[in-house]
């Protein structure tokens, strides 16, 4: 990956904030890996958001909502910075 692409990815990870703490996903280490495929025109983001340790229904719902919000924001930023690419998560 060239340095300009890496800078763009790093910038996106700094820009997108976790909604409760308002700290960047980069600072919190919530993204494990970003894979950019030019041939498939796809960006695959591997998240590192663990399930709650307790079997609390409310905790699970909150965790899922936070993950969904982060993924929506990342998708919007990646697809804006890389026009023509589709962003997906695993």
PyMOL commands that set and color helices and strands:
alter all, ss='L'
color gray80, all
select helices_A, chain A and resi 3-15+25-28+57-81
alter helices_A, ss='H'
color red, helices_A
select strands_A, chain A and resi 31-37+42-47+86-89
alter strands_A, ss='S'
color yellow, strands_A
deselect
rebuild
show_as cartoon
